[in-house]
């Protein structure tokens, strides 16, 4: 079985997704983000967004591209790490 080598988190984009979502002028909620992703054909709900942002859920490349489009940022911006 694959062992995650990124500490306790299952993704490196979750914190950036949460930060960018909260910085939006329109203050996009987790539910609103999930609803917008549904329009892209990404089947996620508010709980999945919460798990992504907290690092409890893996994020697929397809989801990452759609999230970047919805948040109007690049995938690279979502993958930036501190330090």
C-alpha positions in Angstrom: 0.0 0.0 0.0 1.2 3.5 -0.8 2.4 5.5 2.2 1.9 9.2 2.1 5.2 11.0 2.6 3.7 14.5 2.9 3.3 14.4 6.7 -0.3 14.2 7.8 -1.9 15.8 4.8 -3.2 14.0 1.7 -2.7 17.0 -0.5 -0.6 20.2 -0.8 -3.3 22.3 -2.4 -5.9 22.3 0.3 -4.7 25.2 2.4 -4.2 27.3 -0.8 -7.7 26.4 -2.0 -9.2 27.5 1.4 -7.1 30.8 1.5 -7.9 31.7 -2.1 -11.6 30.8 -1.8 -11.9 33.1 1.4 -10.0 35.9 -0.3 -12.4 36.1 -3.2 -14.4 39.4 -3.4 -17.6 37.4 -3.5 -16.6 35.3 -0.5 -17.2 31.9 -2.0 -18.5 29.4 0.5 -17.5 25.7 0.4 -21.0 24.9 -0.8 -20.8 27.5 -3.6 -17.4 26.1 -4.7 -18.9 22.6 -4.8 -21.9 23.9 -6.8 -19.6 25.6 -9.3 -17.5 22.4 -9.6 -20.7 20.5 -10.4 -21.1 22.7 -13.4 -17.6 21.5 -14.6 -18.8 17.9 -14.2 -16.8 17.4 -10.9 -19.0 15.4 -8.5 -18.1 16.9 -5.1 -20.2 18.3 -2.3 -19.5 20.7 0.5 -18.1 17.9 2.7 -15.6 16.9 0.0 -14.4 20.5 -0.2 -14.0 20.6 3.6 -12.0 17.4 3.5 -9.8 18.7 0.6 -9.1 22.0 2.4 -8.3 20.2 5.7 -5.9 17.8 3.8 -8.0 14.7 4.7 -8.8 14.0 1.0 -6.7 13.4 -2.1 -7.3 15.8 -5.0 -7.2 14.4 -8.6 -5.5 16.3 -11.4 -8.9 16.8 -13.0 -10.4 18.2 -9.9 -7.3 20.5 -9.4 -7.7 21.9 -12.9 -11.4 22.6 -12.4 -10.8 24.2 -8.9 -8.1 26.5 -10.5 -10.6 27.5 -13.2 -13.4 28.2 -10.7 -11.1 30.2 -8.5 -9.5 32.0 -11.5 -6.0 31.0 -10.5 -3.3 28.8 -12.0 -2.8 25.2 -10.9 0.7 26.3 -9.9 -0.8 28.8 -7.5 -2.8 26.0 -5.8 0.4 23.9 -5.5 2.7 26.5 -4.0 4.2 25.5 -0.7 5.5 27.7 2.1 9.3 27.7 2.6 
